[in-house]
Amino acid sequence: MPSLHVSSLSRLHETVAAVRASHVVTLINVGTVVERPPTISAERHLFLGMSDIAAPVDGHILPAQEHVARLICFVGDWDRQAPMVIHCWAGISRSTAAAFIAACTLRPDRDEEEVADALRAAAPSATPNARLVALADAALGRRGRMIRAIERIGRGADAFEGTPFAMPLG
């Protein structure tokens, strides 16, 4: 069974090494230096430059449909022979949204609420970026179910940085 793992930037290298990941997704502000782990080849690293915002803010990059389309394509092309690690700055918002999106992409038959519940159980601090979820809901034809599922689990516990976790694909 393939596995998805989520971490913060500060725990990226240790998470990749611990799970022996072959693929990495980075969702972080443009200009943030991210050193790709040495075991990850460039073609197996997706860098999505965006700010952690849900509405336009001057000087920031709003998550866009292009970001979500690239994420869905990357996840869909993943051979699932080794784990994938998804990270953002804190491992709380953009990366948890991407893990939720990835789980919904990989299992189109799986109930969105079940996926959201698995996310909350695995990561009490998860607060998925609402804009990323809404864009993915439209792209995946989920008719608002992804949005409602994330709204139902609500904001996660306050934390400066999330603890790395495995996202159940069940």
GROMACS elastic network, one bead per residue, 0.5 to 0.9 nm:
[ bonds ]
;  ai    aj funct       b0    kb
    1    80     6  0.77795   500
    1    81     6  0.85360   500
    1   169     6  0.82901   500
    1   170     6  0.86902   500
    2    79     6  0.88285   500
    2    80     6  0.50392   500
    2    81     6  0.66869   500
    2    82     6  0.65576   500
    2    83     6  0.59694   500
    2    84     6  0.81661   500
    2   169     6  0.77775   500
    3    80     6  0.76580   500
    3    82     6  0.74653   500
    3    84     6  0.64926   500
    3    85     6  0.85957   500
    3   166     6  0.69403   500
    3   167     6  0.70243   500
    3   168     6  0.71526   500
    3   169     6  0.69587   500
    4    21     6  0.89559   500
    4    83     6  0.58049   500
    4    84     6  0.50068   500
    4    85     6  0.58516   500
    4    86     6  0.73049   500
    4    99     6  0.70976   500
    4   102     6  0.83504   500
    4   103     6  0.83084   500
    4   165     6  0.85270   500
    4   166     6  0.57236   500
    4   167     6  0.52890   500
    4   168     6  0.72950   500
    4   169     6  0.76315   500
    5    15     6  0.78818   500
    5    16     6  0.86490   500
    5    19     6  0.81508   500
    5    21     6  0.87698   500
    5    83     6  0.72938   500
    5    84     6  0.62150   500
    5    86     6  0.61171   500
    5    87     6  0.83617   500
    5    99     6  0.78444   500
    5   164     6  0.70478   500
    5   165     6  0.55824   500
    5   167     6  0.57535   500
    5   168     6  0.88712   500
    6    12     6  0.86281   500
    6    15     6  0.82539   500
    6    84     6  0.86225   500
    6    85     6  0.56340   500
    6    87     6  0.55483   500
    6    88     6  0.85041   500
    6    91     6  0.64493   500
    6    92     6  0.87985   500
    6    95     6  0.64576   500
    6    96     6  0.69322   500
    6    99     6  0.71675   500
    6   162     6  0.87449   500
    6   163     6  0.83363   500
    6   164     6  0.54152   500
    6   165     6  0.54429   500
    6   166     6  0.63856   500
    6   167     6  0.72060   500
    7    10     6  0.80365   500
    7    11     6  0.59909   500
    7    12     6  0.59688   500
    7    15     6  0.69303   500
    7    85     6  0.72624   500
    7    86     6  0.65238   500
    7    88     6  0.71444   500
    7    89     6  0.85264   500
    7    90     6  0.74544   500
    7    92     6  0.82776   500
    7    95     6  0.75518   500
    7    96     6  0.89076   500
    7   161     6  0.88540   500
    7   162     6  0.69248   500
    7   163     6  0.66788   500
    7   165     6  0.68598   500
    8    11     6  0.53614   500
    8    12     6  0.61005   500
    8    86     6  0.85416   500
    8    87     6  0.53144   500
    8    88     6  0.54581   500
    8    89     6  0.52758   500
    8    92     6  0.76818   500
    8    95     6  0.81512   500
    8   161     6  0.67625   500
    8   162     6  0.65706   500
    8   163     6  0.76962   500
    8   164     6  0.70865   500
    9    12     6  0.50582   500
    9    13     6  0.81834   500
    9    26     6  0.85465   500
    9    28     6  0.88876   500
    9    34     6  0.76845   500
    9    87     6  0.61586   500
    9    88     6  0.58154   500
    9    90     6  0.65377   500
    9    91     6  0.73227   500
   10    13     6  0.77302   500
   10    14     6  0.86625   500
   10    89     6  0.76202   500
   10    90     6  0.79640   500
   11    14     6  0.55351   500
   11    15     6  0.60195   500
   11    16     6  0.86066   500
   11    87     6  0.88399   500
   11   163     6  0.86932   500
   11   164     6  0.74773   500
   12    15     6  0.52157   500
   12    16     6  0.61017   500
   12    17     6  0.85801   500
   12    36     6  0.88739   500
   12    37     6  0.78657   500
   12    85     6  0.79477   500
   12    86     6  0.86265   500
   12    87     6  0.69487   500
   12   164     6  0.88165   500
   13    16     6  0.52204   500
   13    17     6  0.61614   500
   13    18     6  0.85151   500
   13    35     6  0.87721   500
   13    36     6  0.81510   500
   13    37     6  0.57643   500
   13    38     6  0.87906   500
   14    17     6  0.51355   500
   14    18     6  0.59351   500
   14    19     6  0.86279   500
   15    18     6  0.50489   500
   15    19     6  0.61563   500
   15    20     6  0.80891   500
   15    21     6  0.81641   500
   15    85     6  0.75183   500
   15   164     6  0.72166   500
   16    19     6  0.55755   500
   16    20     6  0.55913   500
   16    21     6  0.50744   500
   16    22     6  0.80072   500
   16    23     6  0.86647   500
   16    24     6  0.81231   500
   16    37     6  0.73515   500
   16    39     6  0.83221   500
   16    40     6  0.86378   500
   16    83     6  0.85043   500
   16    84     6  0.81549   500
   16    85     6  0.65106   500
   17    20     6  0.50004   500
   17    21     6  0.68794   500
   17    37     6  0.84382   500
   17    39     6  0.81928   500
   18    21     6  0.80295   500
   19    82     6  0.84202   500
   19    83     6  0.66574   500
   19    84     6  0.86236   500
   19    85     6  0.85563   500
   20    39     6  0.85142   500
   20    82     6  0.69409   500
   20    83     6  0.67090   500
   20    84     6  0.87380   500
   21    24     6  0.74661   500
   21    39     6  0.81583   500
   21    40     6  0.77490   500
   21    82     6  0.55980   500
   21    84     6  0.52849   500
   21    85     6  0.64426   500
   22    39     6  0.73397   500
   22    40     6  0.58999   500
   22    41     6  0.80975   500
   22    44     6  0.69496   500
   22    45     6  0.88511   500
   22    80     6  0.87875   500
   22    81     6  0.80555   500
   22    82     6  0.55116   500
   22    83     6  0.60270   500
   22    84     6  0.61093   500
   22    85     6  0.82256   500
   23    40     6  0.63612   500
   23    41     6  0.80799   500
   23    43     6  0.86721   500
   23    45     6  0.58601   500
   23    46     6  0.81680   500
   23    78     6  0.76981   500
   23    82     6  0.78357   500
   23    83     6  0.68687   500
   23    85     6  0.63467   500
   23    86     6  0.85086   500
   24    36     6  0.85032   500
   24    37     6  0.88600   500
   24    40     6  0.73086   500
   24    44     6  0.64367   500
   24    46     6  0.63400   500
   24    47     6  0.84227   500
   24    83     6  0.88920   500
   24    84     6  0.56238   500
   24    86     6  0.57110   500
   24    87     6  0.77160   500
   25    44     6  0.83895   500
   25    45     6  0.58221   500
   25    47     6  0.60913   500
   25    48     6  0.76229   500
   25    71     6  0.79578   500
   25    74     6  0.86189   500
   25    84     6  0.76858   500
   25    85     6  0.63390   500
   25    87     6  0.62746   500
   25    88     6  0.84845   500
   25    95     6  0.83921   500
   25    98     6  0.86295   500
   26    34     6  0.82926   500
   26    45     6  0.75084   500
   26    46     6  0.60868   500
   26    48     6  0.59148   500
   26    49     6  0.79500   500
   26    85     6  0.86143   500
   26    86     6  0.61302   500
   26    87     6  0.52471   500
   26    88     6  0.58529   500
   26    89     6  0.88434   500
   26    95     6  0.78472   500
   27    46     6  0.84511   500
   27    47     6  0.62925   500
   27    49     6  0.59712   500
   27    50     6  0.65818   500
   27    51     6  0.82988   500
   27    52     6  0.87625   500
   27    86     6  0.78456   500
   27    87     6  0.63334   500
   27    89     6  0.78019   500
   27    94     6  0.62703   500
   27    95     6  0.65498   500
   27    98     6  0.83572   500
   28    31     6  0.85640   500
   28    32     6  0.68733   500
   28    34     6  0.88062   500
   28    47     6  0.78350   500
   28    48     6  0.65563   500
   28    49     6  0.52836   500
   28    50     6  0.56031   500
   28    51     6  0.63815   500
   28    52     6  0.76795   500
   28    87     6  0.81575   500
   28    88     6  0.52823   500
   28    89     6  0.61650   500
   28    94     6  0.78826   500
   28    95     6  0.89876   500
   29    32     6  0.57179   500
   29    48     6  0.82735   500
   29    49     6  0.51988   500
   29    52     6  0.76699   500
   29    60     6  0.81008   500
   29    61     6  0.76890   500
   29    88     6  0.87169   500
   29    89     6  0.83334   500
   30    33     6  0.85393   500
   30    48     6  0.81614   500
   30    50     6  0.61271   500
   30    51     6  0.76247   500
   30    60     6  0.87787   500
   30    61     6  0.79510   500
   31    34     6  0.89316   500
   31    49     6  0.80796   500
   32    49     6  0.87016   500
   35    38     6  0.85567   500
   36    39     6  0.83114   500
   36    40     6  0.67337   500
   36    41     6  0.82494   500
   36    42     6  0.79824   500
   36    45     6  0.76942   500
   37    40     6  0.55717   500
   37    41     6  0.84073   500
   38    41     6  0.74220   500
   40    43     6  0.82805   500
   40    44     6  0.62593   500
   40    45     6  0.68056   500
   41    44     6  0.53359   500
   41    45     6  0.67095   500
   42    45     6  0.52974   500
   42    46     6  0.81288   500
   43    46     6  0.75488   500
   44    74     6  0.86111   500
   44    78     6  0.85503   500
   46    70     6  0.82496   500
   46    71     6  0.76984   500
   46    74     6  0.73108   500
   48    63     6  0.89726   500
   48    67     6  0.62336   500
   48    68     6  0.89930   500
   48    70     6  0.82771   500
   48    71     6  0.81629   500
   49    61     6  0.75786   500
   49    63     6  0.84118   500
   49    67     6  0.81703   500
   50    53     6  0.83377   500
   50    60     6  0.73982   500
   50    62     6  0.60190   500
   50    63     6  0.56149   500
   50    64     6  0.84137   500
   50    67     6  0.82875   500
   51    54     6  0.88120   500
   51    60     6  0.58157   500
   51    61     6  0.52538   500
   51    62     6  0.60280   500
   51    63     6  0.68979   500
   51    94     6  0.86805   500
   52    60     6  0.87214   500
   52    61     6  0.84422   500
   52    62     6  0.76589   500
   52    63     6  0.77043   500
   52    93     6  0.71893   500
   52    94     6  0.63815   500
   52   129     6  0.70192   500
   53    56     6  0.72830   500
   53    57     6  0.76817   500
   53    60     6  0.81536   500
   53    61     6  0.81182   500
   53    62     6  0.62285   500
   53    63     6  0.73171   500
   53   129     6  0.73180   500
   53   130     6  0.85829   500
   53   131     6  0.76314   500
   54    57     6  0.89557   500
   54    62     6  0.68901   500
   54    63     6  0.73791   500
   54   129     6  0.68408   500
   54   130     6  0.62646   500
   54   132     6  0.78889   500
   55    62     6  0.67179   500
   55    63     6  0.87482   500
   55   131     6  0.77604   500
   56    59     6  0.89707   500
   56    60     6  0.73611   500
   56    61     6  0.76386   500
   56    62     6  0.58720   500
   57    60     6  0.56136   500
   57    61     6  0.77772   500
   57    62     6  0.76426   500
   58    61     6  0.83750   500
   61    64     6  0.84539   500
   62   131     6  0.86043   500
   63    66     6  0.82678   500
   63    67     6  0.64709   500
   63    68     6  0.79280   500
   63   131     6  0.67966   500
   63   132     6  0.63188   500
   63   135     6  0.86086   500
   64    67     6  0.53689   500
   64    68     6  0.66913   500
   64    69     6  0.87844   500
   64   131     6  0.82667   500
   64   132     6  0.76015   500
   64   135     6  0.73762   500
   65    68     6  0.51307   500
   65    69     6  0.60236   500
   65    70     6  0.85731   500
   65   132     6  0.83088   500
   65   135     6  0.60057   500
   65   136     6  0.78539   500
   65   139     6  0.80260   500
   66    69     6  0.50310   500
   66    70     6  0.61338   500
   66    71     6  0.85607   500
   67    70     6  0.52723   500
   67    71     6  0.62387   500
   67    72     6  0.87363   500
   67   132     6  0.85241   500
   68    72     6  0.61080   500
   68    73     6  0.85187   500
   68    98     6  0.84734   500
   68   101     6  0.86421   500
   68   132     6  0.68978   500
   68   133     6  0.88838   500
   68   135     6  0.67509   500
   68   136     6  0.61053   500
   68   139     6  0.79202   500
   69    72     6  0.51841   500
   69    73     6  0.61277   500
   69    74     6  0.85577   500
   69   135     6  0.89884   500
   69   136     6  0.79705   500
   69   139     6  0.74643   500
   70    73     6  0.51232   500
   70    74     6  0.60357   500
   70    75     6  0.85502   500
   71    74     6  0.51270   500
   71    75     6  0.60938   500
   71    76     6  0.84053   500
   71    98     6  0.76645   500
   71   101     6  0.84660   500
   71   102     6  0.78268   500
   72    75     6  0.52454   500
   72    76     6  0.59794   500
   72    77     6  0.85866   500
   72   101     6  0.76485   500
   72   102     6  0.68292   500
   72   105     6  0.66281   500
   72   136     6  0.82553   500
   72   139     6  0.88100   500
   72   140     6  0.88127   500
   73    77     6  0.61153   500
   73    78     6  0.86638   500
   74    77     6  0.51651   500
   74    78     6  0.62586   500
   75    78     6  0.51605   500
   75    79     6  0.87282   500
   75    84     6  0.88164   500
   75   102     6  0.62485   500
   75   105     6  0.75226   500
   75   106     6  0.75264   500
   76    79     6  0.82159   500
   76   102     6  0.84036   500
   76   105     6  0.72363   500
   76   106     6  0.69084   500
   77    80     6  0.87813   500
   78    81     6  0.82022   500
   78    84     6  0.82878   500
   79    82     6  0.78248   500
   80    83     6  0.66240   500
   80    84     6  0.79154   500
   85   166     6  0.89398   500
   86    91     6  0.84317   500
   86    95     6  0.57248   500
   86    96     6  0.80879   500
   86    98     6  0.72226   500
   86    99     6  0.68368   500
   87    90     6  0.78615   500
   87    91     6  0.57745   500
   87    92     6  0.88496   500
   87    94     6  0.77729   500
   87    96     6  0.81567   500
   87    98     6  0.86745   500
   88    91     6  0.52838   500
   88    92     6  0.76659   500
   88    93     6  0.76888   500
   88    94     6  0.60175   500
   88    95     6  0.52274   500
   88    96     6  0.86452   500
   89    92     6  0.81353   500
   89    93     6  0.88404   500
   89    94     6  0.83869   500
   89    95     6  0.84499   500
   89   161     6  0.82218   500
   90    93     6  0.75440   500
   90    94     6  0.86771   500
   90    95     6  0.83847   500
   90   159     6  0.88783   500
   90   160     6  0.69478   500
   90   162     6  0.59945   500
   90   163     6  0.89854   500
   91    94     6  0.73013   500
   91    95     6  0.56374   500
   91    96     6  0.67743   500
   91   125     6  0.88395   500
   91   126     6  0.78357   500
   91   161     6  0.62080   500
   91   163     6  0.73361   500
   91   164     6  0.73442   500
   92    95     6  0.63861   500
   92    96     6  0.58490   500
   92    97     6  0.84728   500
   92   123     6  0.84672   500
   92   125     6  0.62396   500
   92   127     6  0.57259   500
   92   128     6  0.68675   500
   92   129     6  0.86893   500
   92   156     6  0.83557   500
   92   159     6  0.82228   500
   92   160     6  0.86630   500
   92   161     6  0.67848   500
   92   162     6  0.54422   500
   92   163     6  0.86851   500
   93    96     6  0.53461   500
   93    97     6  0.61140   500
   93    98     6  0.85919   500
   93   125     6  0.88837   500
   93   126     6  0.63268   500
   93   130     6  0.86377   500
   94    97     6  0.51786   500
   94    98     6  0.61772   500
   94    99     6  0.86950   500
   94   127     6  0.83380   500
   94   128     6  0.60639   500
   94   129     6  0.53516   500
   94   130     6  0.89699   500
   94   132     6  0.75015   500
   95    99     6  0.61017   500
   95   100     6  0.85658   500
   95   126     6  0.88648   500
   95   128     6  0.74270   500
   95   129     6  0.83601   500
   96   100     6  0.61500   500
   96   101     6  0.84933   500
   96   119     6  0.78038   500
   96   123     6  0.85465   500
   96   126     6  0.59958   500
   96   127     6  0.69444   500
   96   128     6  0.51406   500
   96   129     6  0.76786   500
   96   167     6  0.88298   500
   97   100     6  0.51093   500
   97   101     6  0.61179   500
   97   102     6  0.85337   500
   97   126     6  0.83995   500
   97   127     6  0.76997   500
   97   129     6  0.55391   500
   97   130     6  0.76471   500
   97   132     6  0.64230   500
   97   133     6  0.60896   500
   97   150     6  0.89894   500
   98   102     6  0.59322   500
   98   103     6  0.85063   500
   98   128     6  0.79335   500
   98   129     6  0.85993   500
   98   132     6  0.75176   500
   98   133     6  0.79536   500
   99   103     6  0.61093   500
   99   104     6  0.85645   500
   99   119     6  0.83152   500
   99   128     6  0.89608   500
   99   167     6  0.67285   500
  100   103     6  0.51958   500
  100   104     6  0.62601   500
  100   105     6  0.85679   500
  100   112     6  0.87878   500
  100   115     6  0.68799   500
  100   116     6  0.69966   500
  100   119     6  0.71025   500
  100   128     6  0.80138   500
  100   133     6  0.79864   500
  100   146     6  0.87186   500
  100   167     6  0.80101   500
  101   104     6  0.51207   500
  101   105     6  0.60164   500
  101   106     6  0.86012   500
  101   132     6  0.83488   500
  101   133     6  0.68647   500
  101   136     6  0.65039   500
  101   137     6  0.82529   500
  101   146     6  0.85265   500
  102   106     6  0.60575   500
  102   107     6  0.84572   500
  102   169     6  0.89130   500
  103   106     6  0.52391   500
  103   107     6  0.60535   500
  103   108     6  0.83114   500
  103   110     6  0.85977   500
  103   115     6  0.71047   500
  103   167     6  0.78239   500
  103   168     6  0.78578   500
  103   169     6  0.57143   500
  103   170     6  0.88286   500
  104   107     6  0.52147   500
  104   108     6  0.55626   500
  104   109     6  0.81643   500
  104   110     6  0.69259   500
  104   111     6  0.83078   500
  104   112     6  0.70161   500
  104   115     6  0.73501   500
  104   140     6  0.82715   500
  104   146     6  0.84589   500
  104   169     6  0.86147   500
  105   108     6  0.57092   500
  105   140     6  0.72991   500
  106   109     6  0.88899   500
  106   169     6  0.79004   500
  107   110     6  0.54305   500
  107   111     6  0.88145   500
  107   169     6  0.75309   500
  107   170     6  0.85284   500
  108   111     6  0.81522   500
  108   140     6  0.83280   500
  108   142     6  0.89613   500
  110   113     6  0.87243   500
  110   114     6  0.73211   500
  110   115     6  0.72934   500
  110   170     6  0.85341   500
  111   114     6  0.53145   500
  111   115     6  0.64988   500
  111   116     6  0.88409   500
  111   145     6  0.85972   500
  111   146     6  0.89877   500
  112   115     6  0.50371   500
  112   116     6  0.61494   500
  112   117     6  0.85594   500
  112   142     6  0.85382   500
  112   145     6  0.62692   500
  112   146     6  0.55425   500
  112   147     6  0.88739   500
  112   148     6  0.86051   500
  112   149     6  0.60244   500
  112   150     6  0.85440   500
  113   117     6  0.60179   500
  113   118     6  0.84968   500
  113   145     6  0.78064   500
  113   146     6  0.75171   500
  113   148     6  0.81199   500
  113   150     6  0.77418   500
  113   152     6  0.82720   500
  113   153     6  0.86662   500
  114   117     6  0.50794   500
  114   118     6  0.61709   500
  114   119     6  0.86163   500
  114   149     6  0.83424   500
  115   118     6  0.50915   500
  115   119     6  0.62281   500
  115   120     6  0.87443   500
  115   149     6  0.82742   500
  115   167     6  0.89834   500
  115   168     6  0.79570   500
  115   169     6  0.78416   500
  115   170     6  0.85713   500
  116   120     6  0.62320   500
  116   121     6  0.86248   500
  116   146     6  0.82019   500
  116   149     6  0.59194   500
  116   150     6  0.60439   500
  116   152     6  0.84879   500
  116   153     6  0.68702   500
  117   120     6  0.50902   500
  117   121     6  0.61154   500
  117   122     6  0.85536   500
  117   149     6  0.82712   500
  117   150     6  0.87908   500
  117   153     6  0.70540   500
  118   121     6  0.51163   500
  118   122     6  0.61223   500
  118   123     6  0.84921   500
  118   167     6  0.73133   500
  118   168     6  0.63924   500
  118   169     6  0.85987   500
  118   170     6  0.89332   500
  119   122     6  0.51859   500
  119   123     6  0.59270   500
  119   124     6  0.81563   500
  119   126     6  0.73862   500
  119   166     6  0.89042   500
  119   167     6  0.63066   500
  119   168     6  0.74705   500
  120   123     6  0.51094   500
  120   124     6  0.54166   500
  120   125     6  0.78067   500
  120   126     6  0.65432   500
  120   127     6  0.89041   500
  120   153     6  0.69332   500
  120   156     6  0.77128   500
  121   124     6  0.63517   500
  122   126     6  0.86556   500
  122   165     6  0.63114   500
  122   166     6  0.68689   500
  122   167     6  0.66734   500
  122   168     6  0.79143   500
  123   126     6  0.53431   500
  123   156     6  0.80464   500
  123   162     6  0.76050   500
  123   163     6  0.74509   500
  123   164     6  0.82403   500
  123   165     6  0.66827   500
  123   166     6  0.86968   500
  123   167     6  0.85609   500
  124   127     6  0.86654   500
  124   156     6  0.55713   500
  124   157     6  0.57734   500
  124   158     6  0.88532   500
  124   162     6  0.85374   500
  125   155     6  0.76949   500
  125   158     6  0.61639   500
  125   159     6  0.62827   500
  125   161     6  0.83716   500
  125   162     6  0.61605   500
  125   163     6  0.82463   500
  126   155     6  0.71650   500
  126   157     6  0.74008   500
  126   162     6  0.74236   500
  127   130     6  0.84284   500
  127   150     6  0.84177   500
  127   153     6  0.88647   500
  127   154     6  0.72586   500
  127   155     6  0.50682   500
  127   156     6  0.50495   500
  127   157     6  0.82560   500
  128   131     6  0.87659   500
  128   132     6  0.79357   500
  128   133     6  0.73235   500
  128   150     6  0.72877   500
  128   155     6  0.80879   500
  128   156     6  0.86589   500
  129   132     6  0.55654   500
  129   133     6  0.64657   500
  129   134     6  0.88559   500
  130   133     6  0.51125   500
  130   134     6  0.61102   500
  130   135     6  0.86317   500
  130   147     6  0.73794   500
  130   150     6  0.78916   500
  130   151     6  0.83835   500
  131   134     6  0.50622   500
  131   135     6  0.61234   500
  131   136     6  0.85253   500
  132   135     6  0.52277   500
  132   136     6  0.61628   500
  132   137     6  0.85322   500
  133   136     6  0.51430   500
  133   137     6  0.59989   500
  133   138     6  0.87218   500
  133   146     6  0.66673   500
  133   147     6  0.61521   500
  133   150     6  0.79831   500
  134   137     6  0.50124   500
  134   138     6  0.64266   500
  134   139     6  0.86865   500
  134   144     6  0.75550   500
  134   146     6  0.73258   500
  134   147     6  0.57844   500
  135   138     6  0.53453   500
  135   139     6  0.62358   500
  135   140     6  0.86687   500
  136   140     6  0.58512   500
  136   141     6  0.82113   500
  136   142     6  0.83009   500
  136   146     6  0.81071   500
  137   140     6  0.53412   500
  137   141     6  0.59720   500
  137   142     6  0.50350   500
  137   143     6  0.65807   500
  137   144     6  0.61191   500
  137   145     6  0.72431   500
  137   146     6  0.56146   500
  137   147     6  0.67861   500
  138   141     6  0.51126   500
  138   142     6  0.63841   500
  138   143     6  0.67211   500
  138   144     6  0.75208   500
  139   142     6  0.78917   500
  140   143     6  0.84523   500
  141   144     6  0.83019   500
  142   145     6  0.55705   500
  142   146     6  0.64301   500
  142   147     6  0.88203   500
  143   146     6  0.78151   500
  143   147     6  0.87142   500
  144   147     6  0.52175   500
  144   148     6  0.61884   500
  144   149     6  0.86079   500
  145   148     6  0.51354   500
  145   149     6  0.60298   500
  145   150     6  0.86696   500
  146   149     6  0.51374   500
  146   150     6  0.63176   500
  146   151     6  0.85796   500
  147   150     6  0.54107   500
  147   151     6  0.61493   500
  147   152     6  0.86157   500
  148   152     6  0.60235   500
  148   153     6  0.88269   500
  149   152     6  0.51213   500
  149   153     6  0.66041   500
  149   154     6  0.88352   500
  150   153     6  0.53588   500
  150   154     6  0.63633   500
  150   155     6  0.87008   500
  151   154     6  0.50964   500
  151   155     6  0.80458   500
  153   156     6  0.79729   500
  155   158     6  0.84826   500
  156   159     6  0.84821   500
  158   161     6  0.89161   500
  159   162     6  0.64574   500
  162   165     6  0.85814   500
